[in-house]
């Protein structure tokens, strides 16, 4: 069952997506949730009122220190090792981590 998404979260996610479009990022869907892709690779997604990012070790450690952020577990009982979920309360940093994720995945 997917967590419910608020209009505020959708607006913040859309702003991040729009910012990355010029870098070739497209919107898609993964496991039924909205996601951002470059080529066929997913770099970020939306999970309830939070955004998930695929990050290399250093930015990932930094992201995990954000209040409310945690390793992303899509509900299978096993966190995905490179993924961090950052809550809507911290959406001011979403663009920064989206850019980090794009750089990491887009290589």
C-alpha positions in Angstrom: 0.0 0.0 0.0 1.5 3.3 -1.1 1.6 6.1 1.5 -0.7 9.0 0.7 0.8 12.1 -1.0 -0.1 15.6 -0.1 -0.5 18.5 -2.6 2.4 20.2 -0.9 4.7 17.2 -1.5 3.6 16.9 -5.1 4.4 20.6 -5.7 7.8 20.3 -4.2 8.5 17.1 -6.2 7.3 18.8 -9.4 9.6 21.8 -8.8 12.6 19.4 -8.5 11.6 17.5 -11.6 11.2 20.8 -13.6 14.6 22.0 -12.5 16.3 18.8 -13.8 14.4 18.6 -17.2 17.1 20.6 -19.0 19.6 18.0 -17.9 17.6 15.3 -19.7 15.7 14.0 -16.7 12.3 12.5 -17.4 9.4 11.6 -15.2 8.5 8.0 -15.0 7.2 5.4 -12.5 8.8 2.6 -10.5 6.8 0.2 -8.3 3.8 2.4 -9.0 5.5 5.5 -7.5 6.5 8.6 -9.4 10.2 8.7 -10.2 12.8 10.7 -12.1 15.0 9.0 -14.6 18.0 9.8 -16.7 18.2 7.3 -19.6 16.7 4.1 -18.1 18.2 4.7 -14.7 16.1 6.0 -11.8 17.8 8.7 -9.7 14.9 9.9 -7.4 11.4 9.1 -6.6 8.4 10.0 -4.5 7.3 7.9 -1.6 4.3 9.3 0.3 5.2 12.8 1.4 8.9 12.1 1.1 11.4 12.0 -1.7 13.9 9.2 -2.3 17.4 9.7 -3.8 20.0 7.3 -5.1 23.3 8.7 -3.7 27.0 7.8 -3.5 28.5 7.1 -0.1 29.5 10.6 1.0 26.3 12.6 0.1 24.4 9.6 1.4 26.0 9.9 4.9 25.3 13.6 4.8 21.6 13.0 3.9 21.1 10.4 6.6 22.1 13.1 9.2 19.1 15.2 8.1 16.3 15.1 10.7 13.7 12.5 9.7 15.8 11.1 6.8 16.5 7.3 6.7 17.6 4.5 4.5 14.8 3.9 2.0 12.9 0.7 2.5 10.1 0.4 -0.1 8.2 -1.9 2.2 10.0 -5.2 1.5 11.7 -5.2 4.9 15.1 -4.5 3.4 16.5 -1.0 2.9 17.9 -0.3 -0.6 21.5 0.3 0.1 22.2 3.4 -2.0 18.8 5.0 -1.4 17.8 7.6 1.2 14.3 9.0 1.9 14.1 12.6 2.9 10.8 13.8 4.4 8.7 16.8 3.1 9.6 18.8 6.2 13.1 18.9 4.8 12.1 19.5 1.1 14.3 22.6 1.0 17.3 20.2 0.4 15.5 18.0 -2.2 16.9 20.0 -5.2 20.5 19.6 -3.8 20.2 15.8 -3.4 18.4 15.5 -6.7 21.4 17.1 -8.3 23.8 14.8 -6.4 21.7 11.8 -7.5 21.7 12.9 -11.1 25.5 13.3 -11.1 25.9 9.9 -9.5 23.4 8.0 -11.7 24.1 9.9 -14.9 27.7 9.0 -15.2 
